[in-house]
Amino acid sequence: MLEVRSEEKEKIRRVIKAFSRAIEIAEKIKECSKEYDGFVKGLSGEFVEPGASGSLTRGKIEILPTGRNFFAIDPTAIPTKAAWKIGVETAEKLIEHYKIKHGRYPESIGEWLWSIDAYKADGEQIAQILHFLGVKPVWEFGKVKGLEVIPLEELKRPRIDVVIRISGIVRDTLPNYIYMIDEAVTKVAMLDEPTDMNYVRKHYLEHVSKLSELGVDKELVLCRVFCSPPGTYGSGVNYAVEASAWQSDEDLAKTWVQWSGYAYTRKHFGKQAVESLILNLKSVDVITRNHISDEHDIFNCCCYFSYHGGFYNTVKSLGKNPEIVVVDTKDVSATSVREMKDEIERIVRAKLLNPAWIEGMKKHGYRGANEFSKKILHLYGWSATTKLVEKWVFDEIANTYVLDEEMKRWFEENNVYALEEIARRLVEAAERGLWHADEELLEKLREVYGEIEGILEESISGEVQGGAIEIYSMDDVENWGEKASMVVEAWEKLKE
């Protein structure tokens, strides 16, 4: 009887705690009326109270009330203990996903890591990376004070190696990410453990031997964080794709390596390390990125296919057959691993082929047409880098945006340049073999494209690109070829 009463008391205590928290949040929301005061004070040059920033949808109640002079984050507090739990959970789910499909552990995981991980997710992906390595943060008063190796007996699996392509913003604003990963990799590689239980050490020993054979500096053999040179941004693949400046998958792969082949460690900040990057890429079994919110999607920006798709294409061009996935953490109570093909088709259905979304965009006229064009260009970019866009997707895009008479008239009235871009990319996809279009549909598409060219020739002066897609590569551009020569040489030496 006493036990039952005790359980009831605990339930009552939890309910009271939840209601107290709800009341606290409600009061903070009411206080958001201070936003007007904060705005006026800012314009008047007066003091505006500081406050935290972040994503309310991820439980960051401390950002309320709004109207304060917000600061981004405290880098020394990342990953938080809550983010660590998500990182551990998603790391294990990704390992299990791979094991079910391939019957073994992945030896190395490629991560595209961008700054939103810190600014909106409190370090869930950096936590995931550390857990792959079998290392955990040590916190003191909410701050990360160091790293601790997790014993194999506790880890109950091999230590998985990582290769991380960070964004330029991570490099510039979150150097602690670089230092943390470098420290973790070094600790793990130096452990006296069997190589079949420590893939970091296994690859370290292999790479030292290989770099010695090549007569290359072995100082960066433990580097696992790569980016573009200091002061630069991007991975280059988007420029090549959008300019039709590639002829083969290897062209895009070499571009990605050229822009990514700079090492970042506690000692070096952007030292060229093309050989080290290529050696690390040859071990990668999975390429992943965390998806923390549907506020953005993989067609929103060229960076998605350029970094993530470019990463996958590069590993594949080196002779591997890796997986490419997203780790979905937008609902932290139901995290999941999703294959990229499914993610592409999820967004295609939710937006590009969704009549409600299309009508919503059409209300914005010229800008809405530009949004259609941009997303379809990025869809094409995913096809160029991954070959995961199915025929039916291109078929439906062509029928919905170019061959539909009502839609065609709308484009002609609002933004014919967007229609030209969409039609031209579809023709290019067919000519490159990315889309095996039915001949009848392709003929209709070319007819419409001819009509669009006529409209453009009448409405603008100067040259119009025309239906023939001019394709070239780094071999055709003298300056580009010269700058990429070191990458090409290393690629040929190290590719099997």
C-alpha positions as CSV (number, residue, x, y, z in Angstrom):
1,M,0.0,0.0,0.0
2,L,2.8,2.4,0.9
3,E,4.5,1.5,-2.4
4,V,1.4,2.5,-4.4
5,R,1.2,5.8,-2.5
6,S,4.8,6.5,-3.2
7,E,4.3,5.9,-6.9
8,E,1.2,8.2,-6.9
9,K,3.3,10.9,-5.2
10,E,6.0,10.6,-7.8
11,K,3.4,11.0,-10.6
12,I,1.9,14.1,-8.9
13,R,5.4,15.5,-8.5
14,R,6.1,15.0,-12.2
15,V,2.8,16.6,-13.2
16,I,3.4,19.6,-11.0
17,K,6.9,20.0,-12.4
18,A,5.6,19.8,-16.0
19,F,2.9,22.4,-15.3
20,S,5.4,24.7,-13.5
21,R,7.6,24.5,-16.6
22,A,4.7,25.2,-18.9
23,I,3.7,28.3,-16.8
24,E,7.3,29.5,-16.9
25,I,7.4,29.2,-20.7
26,A,4.0,30.9,-21.0
27,E,5.3,33.8,-19.0
28,K,8.4,34.0,-21.2
29,I,6.3,34.1,-24.3
30,K,4.2,36.9,-22.9
31,E,7.4,38.9,-22.2
32,C,8.2,38.7,-26.0
33,S,6.3,42.0,-26.2
34,K,9.7,43.5,-25.1
35,E,10.8,43.0,-28.7
36,Y,9.4,46.4,-29.6
37,D,11.2,48.1,-26.7
38,G,14.5,46.3,-27.6
39,F,14.1,47.4,-31.3
40,V,13.5,51.1,-30.3
41,K,16.4,51.0,-27.8
42,G,18.7,49.6,-30.5
43,L,17.8,52.3,-32.9
44,S,18.3,54.9,-30.2
45,G,21.8,53.7,-29.4
46,E,20.7,52.6,-25.9
47,F,21.8,49.5,-24.0
48,V,19.9,46.3,-25.0
49,E,20.0,43.4,-22.6
50,P,22.0,40.4,-23.9
51,G,20.3,37.1,-24.3
52,A,20.9,33.6,-25.8
53,S,20.0,32.6,-29.3
54,G,19.2,29.2,-30.9
55,S,16.3,27.1,-32.0
56,L,13.1,27.1,-29.8
57,T,11.9,23.9,-31.5
58,R,14.9,22.1,-30.0
59,G,13.9,23.1,-26.4
60,K,16.1,26.1,-26.0
61,I,13.8,28.0,-23.7
62,E,16.6,30.3,-22.7
63,I,16.2,32.2,-25.9
64,L,12.9,33.7,-24.6
65,P,12.0,36.4,-24.2
66,T,13.0,37.8,-27.6
67,G,14.0,41.4,-28.1
68,R,17.3,41.1,-26.5
69,N,20.8,41.6,-28.0
70,F,21.4,37.9,-28.7
71,F,24.8,36.2,-28.8
72,A,25.3,33.0,-30.7
73,I,26.8,30.3,-28.4
74,D,29.4,29.5,-25.8
75,P,31.7,27.2,-27.8
76,T,33.2,25.8,-24.6
77,A,29.9,24.3,-23.6
78,I,29.5,22.2,-26.8
79,P,28.5,19.5,-27.0
80,T,26.0,19.8,-24.2
81,K,25.1,16.8,-22.2
82,A,21.7,16.7,-23.9
83,A,23.4,16.8,-27.4
84,W,25.7,14.0,-26.3
85,K,22.8,11.7,-25.7
86,I,21.5,12.4,-29.2
87,G,25.0,12.0,-30.7
88,V,25.5,8.6,-29.0
89,E,22.0,7.4,-30.1
90,T,22.4,8.5,-33.7
91,A,25.9,7.1,-34.0
92,E,24.7,3.7,-32.8
93,K,21.7,3.8,-35.2
94,L,24.0,4.6,-38.1
95,I,26.4,1.8,-37.3
96,E,23.4,-0.6,-37.0
97,H,22.0,0.6,-40.3
98,Y,25.2,-0.2,-42.0
99,K,25.7,-3.6,-40.2
100,I,22.2,-4.7,-41.2
101,K,22.9,-3.9,-44.9
102,H,26.5,-5.1,-45.1
103,G,27.0,-7.6,-42.3
104,R,30.0,-5.8,-40.8
105,Y,31.0,-2.6,-39.1
106,P,31.9,0.4,-41.2
107,E,35.7,1.1,-40.9
108,S,35.4,4.8,-41.6
109,I,32.5,7.3,-41.8
110,G,32.7,10.5,-43.8
111,E,30.9,13.5,-42.2
112,W,29.9,16.8,-43.7
113,L,29.9,19.0,-40.6
114,W,28.6,22.5,-40.8
115,S,28.1,25.3,-38.2
116,I,24.4,24.8,-37.8
117,D,25.3,21.8,-35.6
118,A,26.6,24.2,-33.0
119,Y,24.3,27.1,-33.5
120,K,21.1,25.2,-33.6
121,A,21.7,21.6,-32.3
122,D,24.2,22.2,-29.4
123,G,26.7,19.9,-31.0
124,E,24.8,16.7,-31.7
125,Q,26.9,15.8,-34.8
126,I,30.3,16.5,-33.1
127,A,29.0,14.3,-30.3
128,Q,28.2,11.6,-32.9
129,I,31.7,11.9,-34.3
130,L,33.3,11.5,-30.9
131,H,31.2,8.5,-30.1
132,F,32.3,6.8,-33.3
133,L,35.9,7.2,-32.1
134,G,35.0,5.9,-28.7
135,V,35.8,9.1,-26.9
136,K,33.5,11.2,-24.6
137,P,33.6,14.8,-23.3
138,V,34.4,15.6,-19.7
139,W,32.2,18.4,-18.4
140,E,32.8,20.7,-15.4
141,F,30.1,23.2,-14.5
142,G,28.5,22.7,-18.0
143,K,31.7,23.3,-19.9
144,V,33.8,20.8,-21.8
145,K,37.1,20.6,-20.0
146,G,38.6,17.6,-21.8
147,L,38.1,14.2,-23.5
148,E,38.1,10.7,-22.0
149,V,38.7,7.5,-23.9
150,I,35.8,5.0,-23.5
151,P,37.3,1.5,-22.8
152,L,36.5,-1.2,-25.5
153,E,34.8,-3.2,-22.8
154,E,32.3,-0.4,-22.3
155,L,32.1,0.5,-26.0
156,K,31.3,-3.1,-27.0
157,R,32.3,-2.5,-30.7
158,P,35.4,-1.4,-32.7
159,R,36.4,2.3,-32.8
160,I,35.3,3.7,-36.1
161,D,37.5,6.1,-38.0
162,V,36.1,9.4,-39.3
163,V,36.9,11.8,-42.2
164,I,35.3,15.2,-41.7
165,R,34.8,17.9,-44.3
166,I,34.0,21.0,-42.4
167,S,32.4,24.2,-43.8
168,G,34.4,27.4,-43.9
169,I,32.2,28.9,-41.2
170,V,33.0,26.0,-38.8
171,R,36.7,26.6,-39.6
172,D,36.3,30.4,-38.8
173,T,34.0,30.4,-35.9
174,L,34.3,27.0,-34.2
175,P,38.1,26.1,-34.0
176,N,37.3,24.2,-30.9
177,Y,35.6,21.6,-33.1
178,I,38.9,21.1,-35.0
179,Y,41.0,20.9,-31.8
180,M,38.5,18.4,-30.2
181,I,38.5,16.0,-33.1
182,D,42.2,16.2,-33.5
183,E,42.8,15.4,-29.8
184,A,40.3,12.5,-29.9
185,V,41.9,11.0,-33.1
186,T,45.4,11.3,-31.6
187,K,44.4,9.7,-28.3
188,V,42.7,6.8,-30.0
189,A,45.4,6.1,-32.6
190,M,48.0,5.8,-29.9
191,L,46.1,3.1,-27.9
192,D,47.7,-0.3,-27.7
193,E,44.6,-2.1,-29.1
194,P,44.1,-4.7,-31.9
195,T,43.6,-3.1,-35.3
196,D,40.4,-5.0,-35.9
197,M,39.0,-3.2,-32.8
198,N,40.5,0.2,-33.6
199,Y,40.1,1.2,-37.2
200,V,41.7,4.6,-36.4
201,R,45.0,2.9,-35.4
202,K,44.7,0.5,-38.4
203,H,44.4,3.3,-40.9
204,Y,47.1,5.3,-39.1
205,L,49.6,2.5,-39.5
206,E,48.6,1.9,-43.2
207,H,48.9,5.6,-44.0
208,V,52.3,6.1,-42.4
209,S,53.6,3.2,-44.5
210,K,52.0,4.6,-47.7
211,L,53.1,8.1,-47.3
212,S,56.7,6.9,-46.6
213,E,56.6,5.0,-49.9
214,L,55.5,8.2,-51.7
215,G,58.1,10.3,-49.9
216,V,55.4,12.6,-48.6
217,D,55.4,14.5,-45.3
218,K,54.0,12.1,-42.6
219,E,53.2,14.9,-40.2
220,L,49.6,15.1,-41.2
221,V,48.9,11.3,-41.1
222,L,46.5,11.7,-38.2
223,C,44.6,14.6,-39.7
224,R,40.9,13.9,-40.1
225,V,39.5,17.4,-40.5
226,F,39.7,19.0,-44.0
227,C,38.4,22.2,-45.5
228,S,39.2,24.7,-48.2
229,P,42.2,27.1,-47.7
230,P,41.9,29.8,-45.1
231,G,39.8,32.7,-46.3
232,T,37.9,30.6,-48.9
233,Y,34.6,28.8,-48.8
234,G,32.8,26.0,-50.7
235,S,33.8,22.7,-52.3
236,G,33.8,23.9,-55.9
237,V,31.6,21.1,-57.2
238,N,28.6,23.5,-57.5
239,Y,30.5,25.8,-59.8
240,A,31.6,23.0,-62.0
241,V,28.0,21.6,-62.2
242,E,26.3,24.9,-62.8
243,A,28.8,25.9,-65.5
244,S,28.6,22.4,-67.2
245,A,32.4,22.3,-66.6
246,W,32.8,18.6,-66.2
247,Q,32.9,15.6,-68.4
248,S,33.2,12.7,-66.0
249,D,32.6,11.8,-62.4
250,E,36.4,12.0,-61.9
251,D,36.3,15.6,-63.0
252,L,33.9,16.5,-60.2
253,A,35.9,14.3,-57.7
254,K,39.2,16.1,-58.5
255,T,37.4,19.4,-58.1
256,W,36.1,18.4,-54.7
257,V,39.6,17.3,-53.6
258,Q,41.2,20.4,-55.0
259,W,38.9,22.6,-52.8
260,S,39.0,20.2,-49.8
261,G,42.6,19.1,-49.6
262,Y,43.7,21.3,-46.7
263,A,44.4,19.9,-43.3
264,Y,43.2,21.5,-40.0
265,T,44.7,20.3,-36.7
266,R,45.8,21.8,-33.4
267,K,49.1,22.5,-35.0
268,H,48.2,23.3,-38.6
269,F,45.5,25.6,-39.9
270,G,45.0,25.0,-43.6
271,K,48.1,23.1,-44.7
272,Q,47.8,21.5,-48.1
273,A,47.5,17.7,-47.6
274,V,46.0,16.2,-50.7
275,E,47.6,12.8,-50.3
276,S,46.4,12.5,-46.7
277,L,42.8,13.4,-47.8
278,I,42.8,10.9,-50.6
279,L,44.2,8.1,-48.4
280,N,41.5,8.8,-45.8
281,L,38.7,8.9,-48.4
282,K,39.7,5.4,-49.7
283,S,38.6,3.9,-46.4
284,V,35.2,5.6,-46.1
285,D,32.1,3.3,-46.1
286,V,29.4,5.8,-45.3
287,I,28.9,9.6,-46.0
288,T,26.5,11.4,-43.7
289,R,25.2,14.7,-42.5
290,N,22.8,15.5,-39.7
291,H,19.4,17.0,-40.7
292,I,18.1,19.0,-37.8
293,S,15.1,20.8,-39.3
294,D,12.8,20.9,-42.2
295,E,13.2,24.7,-42.3
296,H,15.8,23.9,-45.0
297,D,16.0,21.0,-47.4
298,I,18.6,19.5,-49.8
299,F,17.4,21.6,-52.7
300,N,17.5,24.9,-50.9
301,C,21.2,25.6,-51.5
302,C,23.9,24.4,-53.9
303,C,26.1,23.5,-50.8
304,Y,24.0,20.3,-50.1
305,F,24.9,18.5,-53.4
306,S,28.3,20.2,-53.7
307,Y,29.6,19.1,-50.2
308,H,27.6,16.0,-49.5
309,G,27.0,14.7,-53.0
310,G,30.5,15.7,-54.0
311,F,31.9,13.8,-51.0
312,Y,30.1,10.7,-52.1
313,N,31.1,11.0,-55.8
314,T,34.7,11.4,-54.8
315,V,34.8,8.3,-52.6
316,K,33.0,6.4,-55.3
317,S,35.4,7.6,-58.0
318,L,38.3,6.2,-55.9
319,G,36.8,2.7,-56.3
320,K,34.6,2.3,-53.2
321,N,30.9,1.7,-53.2
322,P,29.9,3.8,-50.1
323,E,26.5,4.5,-48.6
324,I,25.1,8.0,-48.5
325,V,22.6,8.9,-45.8
326,V,21.2,11.6,-43.7
327,V,20.8,11.3,-39.9
328,D,17.4,12.9,-39.2
329,T,17.3,14.6,-35.7
330,K,14.5,17.1,-36.3
331,D,12.4,15.2,-33.8
332,V,14.9,14.2,-31.1
333,S,12.4,11.7,-29.7
334,A,12.4,9.8,-33.0
335,T,15.8,10.1,-34.6
336,S,16.4,8.0,-37.7
337,V,18.8,7.2,-40.5
338,R,17.5,7.8,-44.1
339,E,19.2,6.9,-47.3
340,M,19.8,9.8,-49.7
341,K,17.6,8.4,-52.5
342,D,14.7,8.4,-50.1
343,E,15.5,11.9,-48.9
344,I,15.7,13.2,-52.5
345,E,12.3,11.7,-53.2
346,R,10.8,12.9,-49.9
347,I,11.6,16.5,-50.8
348,V,10.5,16.0,-54.5
349,R,7.1,14.9,-53.3
350,A,6.8,17.4,-50.4
351,K,7.7,20.4,-52.6
352,L,8.6,20.1,-56.3
353,L,5.6,17.9,-57.2
354,N,3.3,19.1,-54.5
355,P,0.4,21.2,-56.1
356,A,-0.1,23.2,-52.8
357,W,3.6,24.2,-52.7
358,I,3.7,25.0,-56.4
359,E,0.6,27.3,-56.0
360,G,2.2,29.0,-53.0
361,M,5.3,29.7,-54.9
362,K,3.4,31.1,-58.0
363,K,1.9,33.8,-55.8
364,H,5.4,35.3,-55.6
365,G,5.6,35.8,-59.3
366,Y,9.2,36.4,-60.6
367,R,10.7,35.3,-57.2
368,G,8.6,32.2,-57.1
369,A,9.7,31.2,-60.6
370,N,13.3,31.7,-59.5
371,E,12.7,29.3,-56.6
372,F,11.4,26.6,-59.0
373,S,14.5,27.1,-61.2
374,K,16.9,27.0,-58.2
375,K,15.5,23.8,-56.7
376,I,15.4,22.0,-60.0
377,L,19.0,23.0,-60.7
378,H,20.0,21.6,-57.3
379,L,18.0,18.4,-58.1
380,Y,20.1,18.1,-61.2
381,G,23.2,18.6,-59.1
382,W,22.2,15.7,-56.9
383,S,21.8,13.6,-60.0
384,A,25.2,14.6,-61.3
385,T,27.0,13.8,-58.0
386,T,25.1,10.7,-56.9
387,K,23.1,9.3,-59.8
388,L,20.2,8.7,-57.4
389,V,17.5,10.7,-59.2
390,E,15.1,8.2,-60.8
391,K,13.7,8.6,-64.3
392,W,10.2,9.2,-62.9
393,V,11.3,12.2,-61.0
394,F,12.7,13.9,-64.2
395,D,9.7,12.8,-66.1
396,E,7.3,14.5,-63.7
397,I,9.4,17.6,-63.4
398,A,9.4,18.0,-67.2
399,N,5.6,17.4,-67.4
400,T,4.8,19.7,-64.5
401,Y,7.1,22.7,-65.2
402,V,7.8,22.7,-68.9
403,L,5.3,20.7,-70.9
404,D,2.2,21.9,-69.0
405,E,0.6,24.7,-71.1
406,E,-0.8,26.7,-68.2
407,M,2.5,26.5,-66.3
408,K,4.5,27.5,-69.4
409,R,2.3,30.6,-69.9
410,W,2.8,31.5,-66.3
411,F,6.6,31.4,-66.6
412,E,6.4,33.4,-69.9
413,E,4.4,36.1,-68.0
414,N,6.5,36.1,-64.8
415,N,10.1,34.9,-65.5
416,V,10.9,33.2,-68.8
417,Y,14.6,33.0,-67.8
418,A,13.7,30.5,-65.0
419,L,11.8,28.4,-67.6
420,E,14.8,28.4,-69.9
421,E,17.1,27.3,-67.1
422,I,14.7,24.4,-66.1
423,A,14.3,23.2,-69.7
424,R,18.1,23.5,-70.4
425,R,19.0,21.5,-67.3
426,L,16.5,18.8,-68.3
427,V,18.0,18.6,-71.8
428,E,21.5,18.4,-70.3
429,A,20.5,15.7,-67.9
430,A,19.2,13.6,-70.9
431,E,22.3,14.3,-73.0
432,R,24.6,13.3,-70.1
433,G,22.7,10.1,-69.6
434,L,21.5,11.1,-66.1
435,W,17.9,10.9,-67.4
436,H,16.9,8.2,-69.8
437,A,13.9,10.1,-71.1
438,D,11.4,8.6,-73.6
439,E,12.2,9.9,-77.1
440,E,8.7,11.4,-77.5
441,L,8.9,13.3,-74.2
442,L,12.4,14.6,-75.0
443,E,11.3,15.7,-78.5
444,K,8.5,17.8,-76.9
445,L,10.9,19.2,-74.4
446,R,13.3,20.3,-77.2
447,E,10.4,21.9,-79.1
448,V,9.4,23.9,-76.1
449,Y,13.0,24.9,-75.5
450,G,13.2,26.2,-79.1
451,E,10.1,28.3,-78.4
452,I,11.8,29.7,-75.3
453,E,14.9,30.6,-77.3
454,G,12.7,32.5,-79.7
455,I,11.1,34.5,-76.9
456,L,14.5,35.3,-75.4
457,E,15.9,36.4,-78.8
458,E,13.0,38.8,-79.3
459,S,13.1,40.2,-75.7
460,I,16.9,40.7,-75.1
461,S,19.9,41.9,-77.0
462,G,23.1,40.0,-77.1
463,E,23.9,36.3,-77.3
464,V,21.6,33.6,-76.1
465,Q,23.2,30.3,-75.0
466,G,21.0,28.2,-77.3
467,G,20.0,24.5,-77.1
468,A,23.5,23.0,-77.5
469,I,25.1,22.5,-74.1
470,E,28.8,23.3,-74.2
471,I,30.7,20.9,-71.9
472,Y,34.3,21.4,-70.8
473,S,36.6,20.5,-67.9
474,M,39.7,21.6,-66.2
475,D,41.8,20.2,-69.1
476,D,40.2,22.9,-71.3
477,V,40.9,25.8,-69.0
478,E,44.6,26.6,-68.8
479,N,44.7,28.3,-65.4
480,W,42.3,25.8,-63.8
481,G,44.4,22.8,-65.1
482,E,47.6,24.3,-63.8
483,K,46.2,24.9,-60.3
484,A,44.8,21.4,-60.2
485,S,47.9,19.6,-61.4
486,M,49.0,18.6,-57.9
487,V,45.6,17.1,-57.2
488,V,45.6,15.2,-60.5
489,E,49.1,13.8,-59.8
490,A,48.2,12.7,-56.3
491,W,44.9,11.2,-57.6
492,E,46.7,9.1,-60.2
493,K,49.3,7.8,-57.7
494,L,46.8,6.8,-55.0
495,K,43.8,5.6,-57.0
496,E,43.7,1.8,-57.3
